[in-house]
Amino acid sequence: MVLAQNPNLQNVADADLPTMPPCDLYSDEPPLESYLHLQQLLLLIKCLDWLWQDRTDYFAAGNLTIYYSSQKIKTRDFKGPDFFVVLGTEKRPRKSWTVWEEDGRYPNLIVELLSDSTASVDRTAKKQLYQDTFRTPECFWFSPDTLEFEGYALLEGSYQPIPPQASGLLWSGQLNLFLGVHEHQLRYFSTGGELVPTPEEAAKAAEQKATYAEQKVDLMAAKLRELGIDPDTLT
């Protein structure tokens, strides 16, 4: 026997569903330049998502189109940074970032991954766009091939170079993190300069810590037995 659905319950369920912006624009970005670029992009997203796993107030994406036409025209005024972060927004999947559907928000931080075919545009036209139109507070670029790494902060309307620390790290006030090159990759570092791990690195470190603690307990038990004390009788 099939039970009839209660329409009132259905209405309640529908009312509880979150309201999503009616954006139907898909991203329209070309493939990444190389395997190194792909790995770097995934690393930036993965590490930030792991570090901010308890946060729901940001959106981080890579190789995704940003539509920003002031006339809300879908076929003009769009650009796709290699990696960007928007703060103060809902963390959820998106087909693209459409400014007029996102309360006029632009990225707080952008990272461009340089390549032979894009480096010139990234250093000039894109940087100018992010400065003058997006008004993005921080812009970085990094080359997975040559390891060139620079960062700029928006001060009084124009990008100024972010001075490096003695270690070569560059501070991001937007992320409250340092960025720097580690083992030929761009990585995040804490305010104290510690490397922000990937989920895999964090799991491995936890496993090693647990193994070390277990070995220490075994060693202490062996020492007690040498002294004629049964560790199992201790409470």
LUMVEXSE-646416 format. One record per residue (C-alpha): residue number from 0; residue in three letters; x, y, z. Coordinates in steps of 0.001 Angstrom, whole numbers, always signed. Example, Ala and Ser with C-alpha at 12.3 -4.5 7.8 and 13.67 -1.06 7.14 Angstrom:
REM residues 2
+-----+-----+---------+---------+---------+
|   k |   r |       x |       y |       z |
+-----+-----+---------+---------+---------+
|   0 | ALA |  +12300 |   -4500 |   +7800 |
|   1 | SER |  +13670 |   -1060 |   +7140 |
+-----+-----+---------+---------+---------+
END
This chain:
REM residues 235
+-----+-----+---------+---------+---------+
|   k |   r |       x |       y |       z |
+-----+-----+---------+---------+---------+
|   0 | MET |      +0 |      +0 |      +0 |
|   1 | VAL |   +1321 |   +3426 |    -925 |
|   2 | LEU |    +793 |   +6127 |   +1692 |
|   3 | ALA |    -315 |   +9528 |    +461 |
|   4 | GLN |   +2116 |  +12347 |   +1080 |
|   5 | ASN |   +1096 |  +15130 |   +3430 |
|   6 | PRO |   +1224 |  +18389 |   +1361 |
|   7 | ASN |   +1715 |  +20420 |   +4534 |
|   8 | LEU |   +4874 |  +18487 |   +5358 |
|   9 | GLN |   +6107 |  +19069 |   +1812 |
|  10 | ASN |   +5539 |  +22818 |   +2202 |
|  11 | VAL |   +7498 |  +22852 |   +5443 |
|  12 | ALA |  +10373 |  +21006 |   +3813 |
|  13 | ASP |  +10439 |  +23457 |    +912 |
|  14 | ALA |  +10397 |  +26412 |   +3288 |
|  15 | ASP |  +13477 |  +25063 |   +5066 |
|  16 | LEU |  +15509 |  +24927 |   +1870 |
|  17 | PRO |  +18146 |  +27690 |   +1559 |
|  18 | THR |  +17585 |  +30365 |   -1061 |
|  19 | MET |  +20204 |  +30192 |   -3813 |
|  20 | PRO |  +21077 |  +33067 |   -6159 |
|  21 | PRO |  +19475 |  +32414 |   -9587 |
|  22 | CYS |  +22783 |  +32272 |  -11444 |
|  23 | ASP |  +22929 |  +30107 |  -14560 |
|  24 | LEU |  +26333 |  +31228 |  -15850 |
|  25 | TYR |  +28884 |  +28459 |  -16281 |
|  26 | SER |  +32622 |  +28953 |  -15990 |
|  27 | ASP |  +34357 |  +29358 |  -19353 |
|  28 | GLU |  +38057 |  +28924 |  -18599 |
|  29 | PRO |  +40725 |  +27160 |  -20708 |
|  30 | PRO |  +42544 |  +24084 |  -19362 |
|  31 | LEU |  +45481 |  +24674 |  -17041 |
|  32 | GLU |  +48901 |  +24947 |  -18642 |
|  33 | SER |  +50544 |  +21850 |  -17175 |
|  34 | TYR |  +50458 |  +19148 |  -14540 |
|  35 | LEU |  +52491 |  +21421 |  -12247 |
|  36 | HIS |  +49862 |  +24153 |  -12561 |
|  37 | LEU |  +47061 |  +21697 |  -11800 |
|  38 | GLN |  +48841 |  +20308 |   -8740 |
|  39 | GLN |  +49573 |  +23812 |   -7466 |
|  40 | LEU |  +45983 |  +24925 |   -7878 |
|  41 | LEU |  +44613 |  +21873 |   -6075 |
|  42 | LEU |  +47148 |  +22377 |   -3281 |
|  43 | LEU |  +46064 |  +25977 |   -2638 |
|  44 | ILE |  +42401 |  +24983 |   -2443 |
|  45 | LYS |  +42941 |  +21811 |    -426 |
|  46 | CYS |  +45164 |  +23355 |   +2246 |
|  47 | LEU |  +42899 |  +26354 |   +2798 |
|  48 | ASP |  +39780 |  +24190 |   +2984 |
|  49 | TRP |  +41490 |  +21930 |   +5523 |
|  50 | LEU |  +42730 |  +24852 |   +7636 |
|  51 | TRP |  +39337 |  +26569 |   +7531 |
|  52 | GLN |  +37261 |  +23402 |   +7753 |
|  53 | ASP |  +35095 |  +24883 |  +10510 |
|  54 | ARG |  +34395 |  +28083 |   +8585 |
|  55 | THR |  +31412 |  +28646 |   +6294 |
|  56 | ASP |  +32025 |  +32310 |   +5455 |
|  57 | TYR |  +34313 |  +32122 |   +2429 |
|  58 | PHE |  +34548 |  +30810 |   -1118 |
|  59 | ALA |  +37832 |  +29570 |   -2600 |
|  60 | ALA |  +38059 |  +28416 |   -6201 |
|  61 | GLY |  +40420 |  +27935 |   -9091 |
|  62 | ASN |  +40198 |  +28369 |  -12852 |
|  63 | LEU |  +36656 |  +29709 |  -12445 |
|  64 | THR |  +35167 |  +32581 |  -14438 |
|  65 | ILE |  +34289 |  +35855 |  -12705 |
|  66 | TYR |  +31490 |  +37767 |  -14472 |
|  67 | TYR |  +31509 |  +41450 |  -13556 |
|  68 | SER |  +29579 |  +43438 |  -16184 |
|  69 | SER |  +28009 |  +46518 |  -14576 |
|  70 | GLN |  +25114 |  +46081 |  -17024 |
|  71 | LYS |  +24757 |  +42405 |  -16011 |
|  72 | ILE |  +25600 |  +41307 |  -19544 |
|  73 | LYS |  +26602 |  +37653 |  -19693 |
|  74 | THR |  +28743 |  +37862 |  -22826 |
|  75 | ARG |  +31163 |  +40607 |  -21822 |
|  76 | ASP |  +33385 |  +41658 |  -18916 |
|  77 | PHE |  +34527 |  +38337 |  -17537 |
|  78 | LYS |  +37892 |  +37013 |  -16421 |
|  79 | GLY |  +39148 |  +33862 |  -14727 |
|  80 | PRO |  +41926 |  +34111 |  -12121 |
|  81 | ASP |  +43839 |  +30907 |  -11515 |
|  82 | PHE |  +42942 |  +31017 |   -7813 |
|  83 | PHE |  +40862 |  +33410 |   -5749 |
|  84 | VAL |  +39263 |  +33742 |   -2326 |
|  85 | VAL |  +36158 |  +35733 |   -1441 |
|  86 | LEU |  +35543 |  +36434 |   +2244 |
|  87 | GLY |  +32245 |  +37122 |   +3984 |
|  88 | THR |  +30177 |  +34950 |   +1669 |
|  89 | GLU |  +28443 |  +31582 |   +1773 |
|  90 | LYS |  +30632 |  +28521 |   +1314 |
|  91 | ARG |  +28854 |  +26419 |   -1324 |
|  92 | PRO |  +29490 |  +25113 |   -4850 |
|  93 | ARG |  +29092 |  +27570 |   -7722 |
|  94 | LYS |  +29150 |  +27293 |  -11532 |
|  95 | SER |  +30978 |  +30614 |  -11690 |
|  96 | TRP |  +31380 |  +33782 |   -9649 |
|  97 | THR |  +28842 |  +36318 |  -10915 |
|  98 | VAL |  +29368 |  +39623 |   -9140 |
|  99 | TRP |  +25820 |  +40948 |   -9536 |
| 100 | GLU |  +24448 |  +37729 |   -8000 |
| 101 | GLU |  +26905 |  +37945 |   -5067 |
| 102 | ASP |  +26008 |  +41315 |   -3541 |
| 103 | GLY |  +28653 |  +43026 |   -5670 |
| 104 | ARG |  +31525 |  +41155 |   -4015 |
| 105 | TYR |  +34861 |  +40714 |   -5771 |
| 106 | PRO |  +37756 |  +38506 |   -4623 |
| 107 | ASN |  +39691 |  +39530 |   -1528 |
| 108 | LEU |  +42772 |  +37717 |   -2801 |
| 109 | ILE |  +43926 |  +36465 |   -6196 |
| 110 | VAL |  +46843 |  +34213 |   -7171 |
| 111 | GLU |  +47931 |  +33889 |  -10785 |
| 112 | LEU |  +50097 |  +30937 |  -11816 |
| 113 | LEU |  +52559 |  +32179 |  -14405 |
| 114 | SER |  +53420 |  +30298 |  -17588 |
| 115 | ASP |  +55240 |  +31170 |  -20805 |
| 116 | SER |  +51953 |  +31961 |  -22535 |
| 117 | THR |  +50277 |  +33939 |  -19735 |
| 118 | ALA |  +53043 |  +35624 |  -17710 |
| 119 | SER |  +53066 |  +38878 |  -19679 |
| 120 | VAL |  +49294 |  +39359 |  -19398 |
| 121 | ASP |  +49251 |  +38282 |  -15743 |
| 122 | ARG |  +51887 |  +40871 |  -14823 |
| 123 | THR |  +50241 |  +43713 |  -16748 |
| 124 | ALA |  +46624 |  +43652 |  -17979 |
| 125 | LYS |  +45282 |  +41280 |  -15340 |
| 126 | LYS |  +47104 |  +43042 |  -12536 |
| 127 | GLN |  +45661 |  +46360 |  -13753 |
| 128 | LEU |  +42165 |  +44882 |  -13889 |
| 129 | TYR |  +42405 |  +43514 |  -10358 |
| 130 | GLN |  +43702 |  +46875 |   -9135 |
| 131 | ASP |  +41360 |  +49276 |  -10935 |
| 132 | THR |  +38125 |  +47308 |  -11434 |
| 133 | PHE |  +38047 |  +44430 |   -8965 |
| 134 | ARG |  +39774 |  +46507 |   -6283 |
| 135 | THR |  +41080 |  +43213 |   -4938 |
| 136 | PRO |  +43072 |  +43952 |   -1753 |
| 137 | GLU |  +45852 |  +41445 |   -2487 |
| 138 | CYS |  +47265 |  +39940 |   -5667 |
| 139 | PHE |  +50062 |  +37361 |   -5919 |
| 140 | TRP |  +51709 |  +35512 |   -8752 |
| 141 | PHE |  +53819 |  +32373 |   -8742 |
| 142 | SER |  +55549 |  +30366 |  -11456 |
| 143 | PRO |  +55583 |  +26586 |  -10848 |
| 144 | ASP |  +58407 |  +26395 |  -13392 |
| 145 | THR |  +60815 |  +29193 |  -12392 |
| 146 | LEU |  +59514 |  +29690 |   -8808 |
| 147 | GLU |  +59105 |  +33441 |   -9415 |
| 148 | PHE |  +56963 |  +34731 |   -6565 |
| 149 | GLU |  +55667 |  +38243 |   -5909 |
| 150 | GLY |  +52803 |  +39801 |   -4002 |
| 151 | TYR |  +51019 |  +43157 |   -4047 |
| 152 | ALA |  +48672 |  +44901 |   -1624 |
| 153 | LEU |  +46220 |  +47635 |   -2602 |
| 154 | LEU |  +47297 |  +50873 |    -875 |
| 155 | GLU |  +45648 |  +54187 |   -1663 |
| 156 | GLY |  +44216 |  +52807 |   -4883 |
| 157 | SER |  +47291 |  +51148 |   -6356 |
| 158 | TYR |  +49211 |  +47930 |   -5856 |
| 159 | GLN |  +52385 |  +48177 |   -3815 |
| 160 | PRO |  +54869 |  +45279 |   -3458 |
| 161 | ILE |  +54496 |  +43270 |    -262 |
| 162 | PRO |  +57920 |  +43286 |   +1423 |
| 163 | PRO |  +59247 |  +39764 |   +2042 |
| 164 | GLN |  +60247 |  +38472 |   +5451 |
| 165 | ALA |  +63838 |  +37354 |   +6009 |
| 166 | SER |  +62599 |  +33840 |   +5250 |
| 167 | GLY |  +61150 |  +34992 |   +1925 |
| 168 | LEU |  +57544 |  +34665 |   +3105 |
| 169 | LEU |  +54955 |  +37260 |   +2065 |
| 170 | TRP |  +52205 |  +38292 |   +4476 |
| 171 | SER |  +48548 |  +38131 |   +3475 |
| 172 | GLY |  +46435 |  +40312 |   +5732 |
| 173 | GLN |  +43328 |  +39004 |   +3981 |
| 174 | LEU |  +44007 |  +35381 |   +4907 |
| 175 | ASN |  +45939 |  +36183 |   +8086 |
| 176 | LEU |  +48585 |  +33808 |   +6758 |
| 177 | PHE |  +51978 |  +33946 |   +5123 |
| 178 | LEU |  +52532 |  +32619 |   +1589 |
| 179 | GLY |  +55871 |  +31236 |    +509 |
| 180 | VAL |  +57698 |  +28668 |   -1592 |
| 181 | HIS |  +58271 |  +25279 |     +18 |
| 182 | GLU |  +59732 |  +22351 |   -1913 |
| 183 | HIS |  +59010 |  +24076 |   -5253 |
| 184 | GLN |  +55369 |  +24772 |   -4418 |
| 185 | LEU |  +53453 |  +27785 |   -3147 |
| 186 | ARG |  +52225 |  +27051 |    +372 |
| 187 | TYR |  +50540 |  +28734 |   +3316 |
| 188 | PHE |  +52319 |  +29367 |   +6610 |
| 189 | SER |  +50883 |  +30296 |   +9991 |
| 190 | THR |  +51542 |  +33611 |  +11731 |
| 191 | GLY |  +54386 |  +31831 |  +13514 |
| 192 | GLY |  +55899 |  +30646 |  +10236 |
| 193 | GLU |  +54819 |  +27001 |  +10511 |
| 194 | LEU |  +53851 |  +25226 |   +7292 |
| 195 | VAL |  +50101 |  +24685 |   +6930 |
| 196 | PRO |  +49850 |  +20967 |   +6129 |
| 197 | THR |  +47745 |  +19197 |   +3574 |
| 198 | PRO |  +45118 |  +16824 |   +5017 |
| 199 | GLU |  +47435 |  +13932 |   +4130 |
| 200 | GLU |  +50410 |  +15560 |   +5856 |
| 201 | ALA |  +48289 |  +16288 |   +8933 |
| 202 | ALA |  +47082 |  +12674 |   +9109 |
| 203 | LYS |  +50635 |  +11370 |   +8738 |
| 204 | ALA |  +51899 |  +13684 |  +11486 |
| 205 | ALA |  +49097 |  +12550 |  +13813 |
| 206 | GLU |  +49913 |   +8914 |  +13091 |
| 207 | GLN |  +53602 |   +9494 |  +13796 |
| 208 | LYS |  +52760 |  +11279 |  +17042 |
| 209 | ALA |  +50542 |   +8395 |  +18157 |
| 210 | THR |  +53250 |   +5871 |  +17264 |
| 211 | TYR |  +55846 |   +7856 |  +19207 |
| 212 | ALA |  +53557 |   +8044 |  +22258 |
| 213 | GLU |  +52961 |   +4286 |  +22107 |
| 214 | GLN |  +56700 |   +3590 |  +21835 |
| 215 | LYS |  +57337 |   +5858 |  +24828 |
| 216 | VAL |  +54790 |   +3956 |  +26922 |
| 217 | ASP |  +56379 |    +638 |  +25915 |
| 218 | LEU |  +59824 |   +1949 |  +26853 |
| 219 | MET |  +58640 |   +3116 |  +30270 |
| 220 | ALA |  +56976 |    -245 |  +30880 |
| 221 | ALA |  +60230 |   -2045 |  +30018 |
| 222 | LYS |  +62168 |    +165 |  +32462 |
| 223 | LEU |  +59680 |    -618 |  +35236 |
| 224 | ARG |  +60024 |   -4333 |  +34639 |
| 225 | GLU |  +63808 |   -3978 |  +34905 |
| 226 | LEU |  +63209 |   -2509 |  +38369 |
| 227 | GLY |  +60987 |   -5478 |  +39286 |
| 228 | ILE |  +57762 |   -3526 |  +38975 |
| 229 | ASP |  +54853 |   -4875 |  +36977 |
| 230 | PRO |  +53447 |   -1870 |  +35060 |
| 231 | ASP |  +50103 |   -3631 |  +34713 |
| 232 | THR |  +49589 |   -3358 |  +38469 |
| 233 | LEU |  +49981 |    +411 |  +38469 |
| 234 | THR |  +46942 |   +2649 |  +38348 |
+-----+-----+---------+---------+---------+
END
